[in-house]
Amino acid sequence: MSKQDIVYSFAWFEPEQWKCLKEVIDDPSSLDDRYEEWRASAEKTISEFRATGQIVQKISIKVSELLIICESEGYKPDSKARS
């Protein structure tokens, strides 16, 4: 598999989903205080990957679905689960 065959997935949250995420996760301090801060940091990270030729795809996350997956797989809703 070549470097170009790898597509990195990046969990992406819209403002209302990000707010909900902050309210339900086990580690809210692992996220920025404000959505705008999180988004700027996320965009910077994605840009850094792309600048090195990596392919990055934003995956829109619905918190309700994330919680269902966490429960069914036995994960805590934390940064590890978001990864």
mmCIF file as gemmi writes it, N, C-alpha and C atoms, coordinates in Angstrom:
data_model
loop_
_atom_site.group_PDB
_atom_site.id
_atom_site.type_symbol
_atom_site.label_atom_id
_atom_site.label_alt_id
_atom_site.label_comp_id
_atom_site.label_asym_id
_atom_site.label_entity_id
_atom_site.label_seq_id
_atom_site.pdbx_PDB_ins_code
_atom_site.Cartn_x
_atom_site.Cartn_y
_atom_site.Cartn_z
_atom_site.occupancy
_atom_site.B_iso_or_equiv
_atom_site.pdbx_formal_charge
_atom_site.auth_seq_id
_atom_site.auth_asym_id
_atom_site.pdbx_PDB_model_num
ATOM 1 N N . MET Axp A 1 ? 0.856 -1.183 0 1 0 ? 1 A 1
ATOM 2 C CA . MET Axp A 1 ? 0 0 0 1 0 ? 1 A 1
ATOM 3 C C . MET Axp A 1 ? 0.894 1.236 0 1 0 ? 1 A 1
ATOM 4 N N . SER Axp A 2 ? 0.629 2.122 -0.902 1 0 ? 2 A 1
ATOM 5 C CA . SER Axp A 2 ? 1.429 3.336 -0.982 1 0 ? 2 A 1
ATOM 6 C C . SER Axp A 2 ? 0.863 4.412 -0.062 1 0 ? 2 A 1
ATOM 7 N N . LYS Axp A 3 ? 1.676 5.416 0.129 1 0 ? 3 A 1
ATOM 8 C CA . LYS Axp A 3 ? 1.281 6.542 0.978 1 0 ? 3 A 1
ATOM 9 C C . LYS Axp A 3 ? -0.03 7.163 0.493 1 0 ? 3 A 1
ATOM 10 N N . GLN Axp A 4 ? -0.229 7.246 -0.814 1 0 ? 4 A 1
ATOM 11 C CA . GLN Axp A 4 ? -1.427 7.861 -1.369 1 0 ? 4 A 1
ATOM 12 C C . GLN Axp A 4 ? -2.675 7.003 -1.212 1 0 ? 4 A 1
ATOM 13 N N . ASP Axp A 5 ? -2.516 5.718 -0.909 1 0 ? 5 A 1
ATOM 14 C CA . ASP Axp A 5 ? -3.67 4.837 -0.74 1 0 ? 5 A 1
ATOM 15 C C . ASP Axp A 5 ? -4.351 5.02 0.615 1 0 ? 5 A 1
ATOM 16 N N . ILE Axp A 6 ? -3.698 5.697 1.511 1 0 ? 6 A 1
ATOM 17 C CA . ILE Axp A 6 ? -4.236 5.866 2.86 1 0 ? 6 A 1
ATOM 18 C C . ILE Axp A 6 ? -5.08 7.139 2.918 1 0 ? 6 A 1
ATOM 19 N N . VAL Axp A 7 ? -6.302 6.985 3.407 1 0 ? 7 A 1
ATOM 20 C CA . VAL Axp A 7 ? -7.182 8.126 3.629 1 0 ? 7 A 1
ATOM 21 C C . VAL Axp A 7 ? -7.401 8.234 5.13 1 0 ? 7 A 1
ATOM 22 N N . TYR Axp A 8 ? -7.027 9.363 5.694 1 0 ? 8 A 1
ATOM 23 C CA . TYR Axp A 8 ? -7.212 9.596 7.122 1 0 ? 8 A 1
ATOM 24 C C . TYR Axp A 8 ? -8.598 10.166 7.358 1 0 ? 8 A 1
ATOM 25 N N . SER Axp A 9 ? -9.306 9.604 8.315 1 0 ? 9 A 1
ATOM 26 C CA . SER Axp A 9 ? -10.638 10.086 8.679 1 0 ? 9 A 1
ATOM 27 C C . SER Axp A 9 ? -10.519 10.99 9.898 1 0 ? 9 A 1
ATOM 28 N N . PHE Axp A 10 ? -11.196 12.109 9.858 1 0 ? 10 A 1
ATOM 29 C CA . PHE Axp A 10 ? -11.148 13.08 10.934 1 0 ? 10 A 1
ATOM 30 C C . PHE Axp A 10 ? -12.564 13.32 11.439 1 0 ? 10 A 1
ATOM 31 N N . ALA Axp A 11 ? -12.801 13.033 12.71 1 0 ? 11 A 1
ATOM 32 C CA . ALA Axp A 11 ? -14.129 13.249 13.295 1 0 ? 11 A 1
ATOM 33 C C . ALA Axp A 11 ? -14.462 14.74 13.248 1 0 ? 11 A 1
ATOM 34 N N . TRP Axp A 12 ? -15.586 15.047 12.618 1 0 ? 12 A 1
ATOM 35 C CA . TRP Axp A 12 ? -15.991 16.433 12.435 1 0 ? 12 A 1
ATOM 36 C C . TRP Axp A 12 ? -17.339 16.674 13.096 1 0 ? 12 A 1
ATOM 37 N N . PHE Axp A 13 ? -17.42 17.758 13.843 1 0 ? 13 A 1
ATOM 38 C CA . PHE Axp A 13 ? -18.641 18.104 14.57 1 0 ? 13 A 1
ATOM 39 C C . PHE Axp A 13 ? -19.138 19.468 14.127 1 0 ? 13 A 1
ATOM 40 N N . GLU Axp A 14 ? -20.41 19.544 13.819 1 0 ? 14 A 1
ATOM 41 C CA . GLU Axp A 14 ? -21.054 20.836 13.575 1 0 ? 14 A 1
ATOM 42 C C . GLU Axp A 14 ? -21.275 21.487 14.947 1 0 ? 14 A 1
ATOM 43 N N . PRO Axp A 15 ? -21.497 22.803 14.989 1 0 ? 15 A 1
ATOM 44 C CA . PRO Axp A 15 ? -21.595 23.503 16.284 1 0 ? 15 A 1
ATOM 45 C C . PRO Axp A 15 ? -22.572 22.88 17.279 1 0 ? 15 A 1
ATOM 46 N N . GLU Axp A 16 ? -23.763 22.519 16.831 1 0 ? 16 A 1
ATOM 47 C CA . GLU Axp A 16 ? -24.754 21.975 17.771 1 0 ? 16 A 1
ATOM 48 C C . GLU Axp A 16 ? -24.336 20.586 18.27 1 0 ? 16 A 1
ATOM 49 N N . GLN Axp A 17 ? -23.687 19.809 17.416 1 0 ? 17 A 1
ATOM 50 C CA . GLN Axp A 17 ? -23.219 18.487 17.825 1 0 ? 17 A 1
ATOM 51 C C . GLN Axp A 17 ? -22.036 18.6 18.777 1 0 ? 17 A 1
ATOM 52 N N . TRP Axp A 18 ? -21.173 19.572 18.542 1 0 ? 18 A 1
ATOM 53 C CA . TRP Axp A 18 ? -20.022 19.785 19.407 1 0 ? 18 A 1
ATOM 54 C C . TRP Axp A 18 ? -20.479 20.194 20.816 1 0 ? 18 A 1
ATOM 55 N N . LYS Axp A 19 ? -21.484 21.063 20.872 1 0 ? 19 A 1
ATOM 56 C CA . LYS Axp A 19 ? -22.03 21.479 22.175 1 0 ? 19 A 1
ATOM 57 C C . LYS Axp A 19 ? -22.6 20.277 22.91 1 0 ? 19 A 1
ATOM 58 N N . CYS Axp A 20 ? -23.337 19.446 22.208 1 0 ? 20 A 1
ATOM 59 C CA . CYS Axp A 20 ? -23.901 18.233 22.794 1 0 ? 20 A 1
ATOM 60 C C . CYS Axp A 20 ? -22.781 17.306 23.262 1 0 ? 20 A 1
ATOM 61 N N . LEU Axp A 21 ? -21.75 17.177 22.447 1 0 ? 21 A 1
ATOM 62 C CA . LEU Axp A 21 ? -20.606 16.331 22.802 1 0 ? 21 A 1
ATOM 63 C C . LEU Axp A 21 ? -19.995 16.78 24.131 1 0 ? 21 A 1
ATOM 64 N N . LYS Axp A 22 ? -19.777 18.077 24.27 1 0 ? 22 A 1
ATOM 65 C CA . LYS Axp A 22 ? -19.189 18.623 25.51 1 0 ? 22 A 1
ATOM 66 C C . LYS Axp A 22 ? -20.039 18.268 26.731 1 0 ? 22 A 1
ATOM 67 N N . GLU Axp A 23 ? -21.341 18.141 26.539 1 0 ? 23 A 1
ATOM 68 C CA . GLU Axp A 23 ? -22.242 17.868 27.656 1 0 ? 23 A 1
ATOM 69 C C . GLU Axp A 23 ? -22.292 16.395 28.054 1 0 ? 23 A 1
ATOM 70 N N . VAL Axp A 24 ? -21.944 15.479 27.135 1 0 ? 24 A 1
ATOM 71 C CA . VAL Axp A 24 ? -22.151 14.062 27.423 1 0 ? 24 A 1
ATOM 72 C C . VAL Axp A 24 ? -20.873 13.221 27.557 1 0 ? 24 A 1
ATOM 73 N N . ILE Axp A 25 ? -19.729 13.734 27.136 1 0 ? 25 A 1
ATOM 74 C CA . ILE Axp A 25 ? -18.527 12.904 27.186 1 0 ? 25 A 1
ATOM 75 C C . ILE Axp A 25 ? -17.934 12.843 28.585 1 0 ? 25 A 1
ATOM 76 N N . ASP Axp A 26 ? -17.153 11.806 28.805 1 0 ? 26 A 1
ATOM 77 C CA . ASP Axp A 26 ? -16.529 11.607 30.106 1 0 ? 26 A 1
ATOM 78 C C . ASP Axp A 26 ? -15.362 12.566 30.363 1 0 ? 26 A 1
ATOM 79 N N . ASP Axp A 27 ? -14.802 13.136 29.306 1 0 ? 27 A 1
ATOM 80 C CA . ASP Axp A 27 ? -13.62 13.991 29.453 1 0 ? 27 A 1
ATOM 81 C C . ASP Axp A 27 ? -13.785 15.331 28.723 1 0 ? 27 A 1
ATOM 82 N N . PRO Axp A 28 ? -14.762 16.151 29.139 1 0 ? 28 A 1
ATOM 83 C CA . PRO Axp A 28 ? -14.998 17.402 28.413 1 0 ? 28 A 1
ATOM 84 C C . PRO Axp A 28 ? -13.784 18.336 28.398 1 0 ? 28 A 1
ATOM 85 N N . SER Axp A 29 ? -12.9 18.206 29.373 1 0 ? 29 A 1
ATOM 86 C CA . SER Axp A 29 ? -11.714 19.065 29.399 1 0 ? 29 A 1
ATOM 87 C C . SER Axp A 29 ? -10.729 18.713 28.283 1 0 ? 29 A 1
ATOM 88 N N . SER Axp A 30 ? -10.941 17.566 27.611 1 0 ? 30 A 1
ATOM 89 C CA . SER Axp A 30 ? -10.058 17.201 26.5 1 0 ? 30 A 1
ATOM 90 C C . SER Axp A 30 ? -10.38 18.003 25.242 1 0 ? 30 A 1
ATOM 91 N N . LEU Axp A 31 ? -11.496 18.714 25.243 1 0 ? 31 A 1
ATOM 92 C CA . LEU Axp A 31 ? -11.881 19.562 24.114 1 0 ? 31 A 1
ATOM 93 C C . LEU Axp A 31 ? -11.648 21.023 24.466 1 0 ? 31 A 1
ATOM 94 N N . ASP Axp A 32 ? -11.494 21.837 23.435 1 0 ? 32 A 1
ATOM 95 C CA . ASP Axp A 32 ? -11.383 23.277 23.656 1 0 ? 32 A 1
ATOM 96 C C . ASP Axp A 32 ? -12.646 23.797 24.332 1 0 ? 32 A 1
ATOM 97 N N . ASP Axp A 33 ? -12.533 24.971 24.951 1 0 ? 33 A 1
ATOM 98 C CA . ASP Axp A 33 ? -13.674 25.556 25.646 1 0 ? 33 A 1
ATOM 99 C C . ASP Axp A 33 ? -14.783 25.994 24.692 1 0 ? 33 A 1
ATOM 100 N N . ARG Axp A 34 ? -14.393 26.472 23.518 1 0 ? 34 A 1
ATOM 101 C CA . ARG Axp A 34 ? -15.375 26.989 22.569 1 0 ? 34 A 1
ATOM 102 C C . ARG Axp A 34 ? -15.258 26.258 21.243 1 0 ? 34 A 1
ATOM 103 N N . TYR Axp A 35 ? -16.367 26.121 20.553 1 0 ? 35 A 1
ATOM 104 C CA . TYR Axp A 35 ? -16.4 25.455 19.256 1 0 ? 35 A 1
ATOM 105 C C . TYR Axp A 35 ? -15.421 26.106 18.279 1 0 ? 35 A 1
ATOM 106 N N . GLU Axp A 36 ? -15.391 27.424 18.275 1 0 ? 36 A 1
ATOM 107 C CA . GLU Axp A 36 ? -14.529 28.137 17.338 1 0 ? 36 A 1
ATOM 108 C C . GLU Axp A 36 ? -13.061 27.767 17.542 1 0 ? 36 A 1
ATOM 109 N N . GLU Axp A 37 ? -12.654 27.59 18.8 1 0 ? 37 A 1
ATOM 110 C CA . GLU Axp A 37 ? -11.281 27.179 19.099 1 0 ? 37 A 1
ATOM 111 C C . GLU Axp A 37 ? -11.028 25.757 18.59 1 0 ? 37 A 1
ATOM 112 N N . TRP Axp A 38 ? -11.988 24.872 18.855 1 0 ? 38 A 1
ATOM 113 C CA . TRP Axp A 38 ? -11.848 23.493 18.394 1 0 ? 38 A 1
ATOM 114 C C . TRP Axp A 38 ? -11.754 23.454 16.876 1 0 ? 38 A 1
ATOM 115 N N . ARG Axp A 39 ? -12.645 24.182 16.207 1 0 ? 39 A 1
ATOM 116 C CA . ARG Axp A 39 ? -12.663 24.159 14.741 1 0 ? 39 A 1
ATOM 117 C C . ARG Axp A 39 ? -11.349 24.679 14.16 1 0 ? 39 A 1
ATOM 118 N N . ALA Axp A 40 ? -10.837 25.765 14.71 1 0 ? 40 A 1
ATOM 119 C CA . ALA Axp A 40 ? -9.567 26.319 14.211 1 0 ? 40 A 1
ATOM 120 C C . ALA Axp A 40 ? -8.439 25.302 14.383 1 0 ? 40 A 1
ATOM 121 N N . SER Axp A 41 ? -8.408 24.644 15.528 1 0 ? 41 A 1
ATOM 122 C CA . SER Axp A 41 ? -7.38 23.632 15.78 1 0 ? 41 A 1
ATOM 123 C C . SER Axp A 41 ? -7.536 22.445 14.838 1 0 ? 41 A 1
ATOM 124 N N . ALA Axp A 42 ? -8.768 22.02 14.625 1 0 ? 42 A 1
ATOM 125 C CA . ALA Axp A 42 ? -9.035 20.895 13.728 1 0 ? 42 A 1
ATOM 126 C C . ALA Axp A 42 ? -8.648 21.24 12.297 1 0 ? 42 A 1
ATOM 127 N N . GLU Axp A 43 ? -9.011 22.429 11.852 1 0 ? 43 A 1
ATOM 128 C CA . GLU Axp A 43 ? -8.666 22.855 10.492 1 0 ? 43 A 1
ATOM 129 C C . GLU Axp A 43 ? -7.143 22.93 10.32 1 0 ? 43 A 1
ATOM 130 N N . LYS Axp A 44 ? -6.45 23.392 11.342 1 0 ? 44 A 1
ATOM 131 C CA . LYS Axp A 44 ? -4.983 23.47 11.288 1 0 ? 44 A 1
ATOM 132 C C . LYS Axp A 44 ? -4.385 22.072 11.156 1 0 ? 44 A 1
ATOM 133 N N . THR Axp A 45 ? -4.876 21.142 11.948 1 0 ? 45 A 1
ATOM 134 C CA . THR Axp A 45 ? -4.38 19.767 11.888 1 0 ? 45 A 1
ATOM 135 C C . THR Axp A 45 ? -4.619 19.156 10.518 1 0 ? 45 A 1
ATOM 136 N N . ILE Axp A 46 ? -5.805 19.345 9.991 1 0 ? 46 A 1
ATOM 137 C CA . ILE Axp A 46 ? -6.135 18.816 8.665 1 0 ? 46 A 1
ATOM 138 C C . ILE Axp A 46 ? -5.233 19.44 7.605 1 0 ? 46 A 1
ATOM 139 N N . SER Axp A 47 ? -5.017 20.741 7.69 1 0 ? 47 A 1
ATOM 140 C CA . SER Axp A 47 ? -4.146 21.431 6.731 1 0 ? 47 A 1
ATOM 141 C C . SER Axp A 47 ? -2.721 20.906 6.789 1 0 ? 47 A 1
ATOM 142 N N . GLU Axp A 48 ? -2.244 20.621 7.996 1 0 ? 48 A 1
ATOM 143 C CA . GLU Axp A 48 ? -0.885 20.085 8.143 1 0 ? 48 A 1
ATOM 144 C C . GLU Axp A 48 ? -0.762 18.717 7.479 1 0 ? 48 A 1
ATOM 145 N N . PHE Axp A 49 ? -1.76 17.862 7.66 1 0 ? 49 A 1
ATOM 146 C CA . PHE Axp A 49 ? -1.758 16.556 6.993 1 0 ? 49 A 1
ATOM 147 C C . PHE Axp A 49 ? -1.756 16.735 5.481 1 0 ? 49 A 1
ATOM 148 N N . ARG Axp A 50 ? -2.647 17.581 4.995 1 0 ? 50 A 1
ATOM 149 C CA . ARG Axp A 50 ? -2.78 17.777 3.546 1 0 ? 50 A 1
ATOM 150 C C . ARG Axp A 50 ? -1.521 18.397 2.947 1 0 ? 50 A 1
ATOM 151 N N . ALA Axp A 51 ? -0.84 19.249 3.708 1 0 ? 51 A 1
ATOM 152 C CA . ALA Axp A 51 ? 0.384 19.887 3.214 1 0 ? 51 A 1
ATOM 153 C C . ALA Axp A 51 ? 1.493 18.871 2.939 1 0 ? 51 A 1
ATOM 154 N N . THR Axp A 52 ? 1.418 17.722 3.587 1 0 ? 52 A 1
ATOM 155 C CA . THR Axp A 52 ? 2.413 16.674 3.357 1 0 ? 52 A 1
ATOM 156 C C . THR Axp A 52 ? 1.92 15.653 2.336 1 0 ? 52 A 1
ATOM 157 N N . GLY Axp A 53 ? 0.805 15.966 1.674 1 0 ? 53 A 1
ATOM 158 C CA . GLY Axp A 53 ? 0.289 15.091 0.637 1 0 ? 53 A 1
ATOM 159 C C . GLY Axp A 53 ? -0.679 14.026 1.112 1 0 ? 53 A 1
ATOM 160 N N . GLN Axp A 54 ? -1.042 14.071 2.383 1 0 ? 54 A 1
ATOM 161 C CA . GLN Axp A 54 ? -1.985 13.091 2.919 1 0 ? 54 A 1
ATOM 162 C C . GLN Axp A 54 ? -3.409 13.444 2.5 1 0 ? 54 A 1
ATOM 163 N N . ILE Axp A 55 ? -4.223 12.435 2.371 1 0 ? 55 A 1
ATOM 164 C CA . ILE Axp A 55 ? -5.639 12.624 2.058 1 0 ? 55 A 1
ATOM 165 C C . ILE Axp A 55 ? -6.414 12.553 3.374 1 0 ? 55 A 1
ATOM 166 N N . VAL Axp A 56 ? -7.185 13.578 3.653 1 0 ? 56 A 1
ATOM 167 C CA . VAL Axp A 56 ? -7.964 13.643 4.883 1 0 ? 56 A 1
ATOM 168 C C . VAL Axp A 56 ? -9.427 13.845 4.524 1 0 ? 56 A 1
ATOM 169 N N . GLN Axp A 57 ? -10.268 13.043 5.142 1 0 ? 57 A 1
ATOM 170 C CA . GLN Axp A 57 ? -11.706 13.14 4.92 1 0 ? 57 A 1
ATOM 171 C C . GLN Axp A 57 ? -12.378 13.478 6.25 1 0 ? 57 A 1
ATOM 172 N N . LYS Axp A 58 ? -13.169 14.54 6.249 1 0 ? 58 A 1
ATOM 173 C CA . LYS Axp A 58 ? -13.942 14.891 7.441 1 0 ? 58 A 1
ATOM 174 C C . LYS Axp A 58 ? -15.138 13.953 7.523 1 0 ? 58 A 1
ATOM 175 N N . ILE Axp A 59 ? -15.337 13.362 8.682 1 0 ? 59 A 1
ATOM 176 C CA . ILE Axp A 59 ? -16.477 12.481 8.911 1 0 ? 59 A 1
ATOM 177 C C . ILE Axp A 59 ? -17.406 13.182 9.898 1 0 ? 59 A 1
ATOM 178 N N . SER Axp A 60 ? -18.577 13.565 9.425 1 0 ? 60 A 1
ATOM 179 C CA . SER Axp A 60 ? -19.543 14.258 10.267 1 0 ? 60 A 1
ATOM 180 C C . SER Axp A 60 ? -20.105 13.288 11.304 1 0 ? 60 A 1
ATOM 181 N N . ILE Axp A 61 ? -19.969 13.661 12.562 1 0 ? 61 A 1
ATOM 182 C CA . ILE Axp A 61 ? -20.372 12.798 13.673 1 0 ? 61 A 1
ATOM 183 C C . ILE Axp A 61 ? -21.643 13.34 14.317 1 0 ? 61 A 1
ATOM 184 N N . LYS Axp A 62 ? -22.603 12.448 14.518 1 0 ? 62 A 1
ATOM 185 C CA . LYS Axp A 62 ? -23.799 12.758 15.308 1 0 ? 62 A 1
ATOM 186 C C . LYS Axp A 62 ? -23.579 12.128 16.678 1 0 ? 62 A 1
ATOM 187 N N . VAL Axp A 63 ? -23.662 12.939 17.707 1 0 ? 63 A 1
ATOM 188 C CA . VAL Axp A 63 ? -23.358 12.487 19.057 1 0 ? 63 A 1
ATOM 189 C C . VAL Axp A 63 ? -24.276 11.343 19.484 1 0 ? 63 A 1
ATOM 190 N N . SER Axp A 64 ? -25.542 11.409 19.122 1 0 ? 64 A 1
ATOM 191 C CA . SER Axp A 64 ? -26.456 10.326 19.51 1 0 ? 64 A 1
ATOM 192 C C . SER Axp A 64 ? -25.985 8.99 18.944 1 0 ? 64 A 1
ATOM 193 N N . GLU Axp A 65 ? -25.484 8.985 17.716 1 0 ? 65 A 1
ATOM 194 C CA . GLU Axp A 65 ? -24.98 7.756 17.116 1 0 ? 65 A 1
ATOM 195 C C . GLU Axp A 65 ? -23.664 7.313 17.756 1 0 ? 65 A 1
ATOM 196 N N . LEU Axp A 66 ? -22.817 8.279 18.082 1 0 ? 66 A 1
ATOM 197 C CA . LEU Axp A 66 ? -21.565 7.964 18.774 1 0 ? 66 A 1
ATOM 198 C C . LEU Axp A 66 ? -21.851 7.275 20.103 1 0 ? 66 A 1
ATOM 199 N N . LEU Axp A 67 ? -22.833 7.768 20.841 1 0 ? 67 A 1
ATOM 200 C CA . LEU Axp A 67 ? -23.171 7.173 22.135 1 0 ? 67 A 1
ATOM 201 C C . LEU Axp A 67 ? -23.718 5.755 21.982 1 0 ? 67 A 1
ATOM 202 N N . ILE Axp A 68 ? -24.495 5.517 20.939 1 0 ? 68 A 1
ATOM 203 C CA . ILE Axp A 68 ? -25.014 4.167 20.686 1 0 ? 68 A 1
ATOM 204 C C . ILE Axp A 68 ? -23.862 3.21 20.399 1 0 ? 68 A 1
ATOM 205 N N . ILE Axp A 69 ? -22.932 3.644 19.566 1 0 ? 69 A 1
ATOM 206 C CA . ILE Axp A 69 ? -21.774 2.803 19.25 1 0 ? 69 A 1
ATOM 207 C C . ILE Axp A 69 ? -20.94 2.543 20.5 1 0 ? 69 A 1
ATOM 208 N N . CYS Axp A 70 ? -20.698 3.576 21.278 1 0 ? 70 A 1
ATOM 209 C CA . CYS Axp A 70 ? -19.922 3.406 22.514 1 0 ? 70 A 1
ATOM 210 C C . CYS Axp A 70 ? -20.581 2.375 23.433 1 0 ? 70 A 1
ATOM 211 N N . GLU Axp A 71 ? -21.874 2.492 23.611 1 0 ? 71 A 1
ATOM 212 C CA . GLU Axp A 71 ? -22.585 1.57 24.487 1 0 ? 71 A 1
ATOM 213 C C . GLU Axp A 71 ? -22.526 0.141 23.941 1 0 ? 71 A 1
ATOM 214 N N . SER Axp A 72 ? -22.755 -0.019 22.657 1 0 ? 72 A 1
ATOM 215 C CA . SER Axp A 72 ? -22.779 -1.371 22.085 1 0 ? 72 A 1
ATOM 216 C C . SER Axp A 72 ? -21.4 -2.023 22.068 1 0 ? 72 A 1
ATOM 217 N N . GLU Axp A 73 ? -20.344 -1.207 22.003 1 0 ? 73 A 1
ATOM 218 C CA . GLU Axp A 73 ? -18.977 -1.738 21.959 1 0 ? 73 A 1
ATOM 219 C C . GLU Axp A 73 ? -18.3 -1.748 23.334 1 0 ? 73 A 1
ATOM 220 N N . GLY Axp A 74 ? -18.993 -1.205 24.338 1 0 ? 74 A 1
ATOM 221 C CA . GLY Axp A 74 ? -18.429 -1.184 25.689 1 0 ? 74 A 1
ATOM 222 C C . GLY Axp A 74 ? -17.373 -0.112 25.902 1 0 ? 74 A 1
ATOM 223 N N . TYR Axp A 75 ? -17.425 0.974 25.104 1 0 ? 75 A 1
ATOM 224 C CA . TYR Axp A 75 ? -16.479 2.082 25.257 1 0 ? 75 A 1
ATOM 225 C C . TYR Axp A 75 ? -17.084 3.187 26.117 1 0 ? 75 A 1
ATOM 226 N N . LYS Axp A 76 ? -16.235 3.886 26.831 1 0 ? 76 A 1
ATOM 227 C CA . LYS Axp A 76 ? -16.66 5.123 27.481 1 0 ? 76 A 1
ATOM 228 C C . LYS Axp A 76 ? -16.705 6.193 26.399 1 0 ? 76 A 1
ATOM 229 N N . PRO Axp A 77 ? -17.626 7.147 26.502 1 0 ? 77 A 1
ATOM 230 C CA . PRO Axp A 77 ? -17.647 8.231 25.515 1 0 ? 77 A 1
ATOM 231 C C . PRO Axp A 77 ? -16.552 9.261 25.83 1 0 ? 77 A 1
ATOM 232 N N . ASP Axp A 78 ? -15.338 8.947 25.392 1 0 ? 78 A 1
ATOM 233 C CA . ASP Axp A 78 ? -14.204 9.812 25.677 1 0 ? 78 A 1
ATOM 234 C C . ASP Axp A 78 ? -13.348 9.994 24.425 1 0 ? 78 A 1
ATOM 235 N N . SER Axp A 79 ? -12.176 10.597 24.575 1 0 ? 79 A 1
ATOM 236 C CA . SER Axp A 79 ? -11.33 10.893 23.415 1 0 ? 79 A 1
ATOM 237 C C . SER Axp A 79 ? -10.904 9.625 22.677 1 0 ? 79 A 1
ATOM 238 N N . LYS Axp A 80 ? -10.699 8.55 23.387 1 0 ? 80 A 1
ATOM 239 C CA . LYS Axp A 80 ? -10.324 7.289 22.729 1 0 ? 80 A 1
ATOM 240 C C . LYS Axp A 80 ? -11.454 6.821 21.816 1 0 ? 80 A 1
ATOM 241 N N . ALA Axp A 81 ? -12.679 6.898 22.282 1 0 ? 81 A 1
ATOM 242 C CA . ALA Axp A 81 ? -13.821 6.478 21.47 1 0 ? 81 A 1
ATOM 243 C C . ALA Axp A 81 ? -13.971 7.379 20.247 1 0 ? 81 A 1
ATOM 244 N N . ARG Axp A 82 ? -13.717 8.673 20.403 1 0 ? 82 A 1
ATOM 245 C CA . ARG Axp A 82 ? -13.819 9.6 19.269 1 0 ? 82 A 1
ATOM 246 C C . ARG Axp A 82 ? -12.767 9.302 18.207 1 0 ? 82 A 1
ATOM 247 N N . SER Axp A 83 ? -11.657 8.765 18.652 1 0 ? 83 A 1
ATOM 248 C CA . SER Axp A 83 ? -10.594 8.415 17.684 1 0 ? 83 A 1
ATOM 249 C C . SER Axp A 83 ? -11.022 7.251 16.846 1 0 ? 83 A 1
